[in-house]
Amino acid sequence: MLPVDPSPGAGLRPEGLAALAADAAARGFQLATGSGDGGLSLDLEADLARRAAGLLGTGRGLAELAAAAGMPLRELLGWAVTWQRAGRGGLDALRTTWQPAATDLVEGRAALDRLAGQDAVRAWRNRLTCGGLQLRLGGDGQWYRFVRSGSAWTLDGPAAPEPSALVDYDTTG
């Protein structure tokens, strides 16, 4: 219980207010110690993903955060997992497409061609797809590996500067 609980009509629960206070304290500590920017450079959606990632594994708060943000819990969960694995660059790779120069995709296509077998490598904007594997070139110049999960694409790990590093590892073992 907090020393002063939010008023009943405030729309805040003591647990939610305590979580916000803890988040603000952690961000303030980053600023005070120079160990980060406290998330001040994040846009609203990136900050939402960061906050959601902090709730992963706690068993509480994620559904409430999704409801407060007006978005489906499954989508916010995907953002949180993506943020945890690859931060802002991964979230950008998940949410945005852009048109790189064709030469920027050559290495990614070559890496996937080695795996392709009977499957064709399809290119669309910054995304190269071969079966259930997709490589995305981020706006930050890093490559991100996504795998098909039902009807969605899920980030499979951290970014890499070279697409071959993402194709040459096995996540099933």
N, C-alpha and C positions, 0 to 999 in steps of 0.2 A: 504494500500500500504506500502511496506517496504521501508526504506530509500534507499536501493539499490536493485532493482528488478533483478532476475536472467536474464542472457542474453537469447535472444530468442532461441538460439540453445542448451541451457542447458537441455531441456526436463523437466524443473521444472516450476511449476506455483507459483506465489507469495503465494497463499493459502496453497499449499503443503509445501512450504519452511517454512511458518509461523507455520504450524502444527508440522513439524519436530523440529523447534526451541523450541516450547512450550513443546514438549515431552522431548527434551534434558534438558530443564530447570527443569522440574518436576523430572526427573531422577537424575539430579545433586543435587537438593534440598534434595532428599532422602539420597543420599550419604553424603552430608554435615551435615545433621542433625542426621544421624545414624538411620533414621526411615525405612530404607530398603537398598537393595543392588543396587537400580537403574536399576534392570533388568539385571545386568551384568552376572548373573548365567544362564540366559535363552539361549536356543539354538535358531537358526534362526526362526524355526516354532513357538515356544512358544512366542517369541518376536513379531512375526507377529500377533498372536492371541491376545496378550496383546494390541498392537496398534489398532487392529480392534475393540476390546471391548471398547476402549476409544472413538471410533467414533460412537458407537451405539446411536441412538436417536438424533444425530446431523443433520441427513439428508444430510450429505455431506462427501465426502472423501472415503467411503468404496469401491465404484466401482473403483475409481482410484487406491486405494491400492491393490485391487484384480488384476487389470490389470498389475500394476507394479510388483506384485509377480508372475504373470503368472499362476493364478489359477482362477477357476470359482467363481463368486461372491457368489453363494449359499453355496459353501463349506467354504469360508472365513467367511460368516455370521454365519454358524454353529459353526465354531471355536470360533468366537467372543462371541456368546451366551454362549457356553460352558465355556470359560475363565471367563466370567462375573459371572457365577453361581458357578464355582468350581476351578478356577485357573489352575495351572499347572497339578495337579493330575487329574482333570476332562478332560483336553485336552489329557493327556496320556491315560486315560481310553477310550476316544473316538477313538484315533488313533492307539493304539497298542493292541496286544494280547500276552499272555504269558501263560505258562503252570504251574499253581500252583500245589502243592501237593493236591491229592483228599481230604484229611482231611481239607484243607483250605476252601473248598466249602461246607462243611457239613451244616454250619449255614445258608448259603444262600439258599441251597436247601430246608432246613426245613421251612424257612420263606415262600418260594414260594409254597411249598407243601400245606400249610394252605390255600392258595388262589386257588389252581389249579382246584379244582372241576373235571371236565371232561378233562381239558387240562393237558397234560403231561409236566413235567419240563424237558427241554433239556439242556444238558451241553456241551459246547464246549470251551476248553481251560479255560480262566478266566471268561467266560460268562455263565449265567444261564438264560434261556428264558422260559417264560410261557405266551403263547398268545402274546399280545401286550406289555408285560412288560419284561424288561431284567435287571438283576442285574449284574454288573461287579465288580470284585475284582481288585482294582488298585494295582500297584506295590508298592504303599505307604501303603498298608494294609487297606485302606479305601474302603468302598463299594459305588458304584455309581448306581443310578437308571436311566435307559433309557426307553423311550416309543417310540413305532413305530409311525412315522410320514410319511405317504406315504410309500416309499420304504427305508427310512432312519431311523436310531435310533437317538433320540434327548435326550440329558441330561435333566433330569426333575427337578433338584434342587441340593443343596449342598451334599457333601459326608457325610457319617455316618460311625462310627466304627462298628456298628452292622447292619446287613442286615434287621432285623425285623423292625428297625426304618423306613426303606424305603418302606416296604411293608404295614405297618400299617397306612399310611396316604393317604388321598384322595386329589388329585390335582384338581378335577373337581368342588369342592364346594367352 
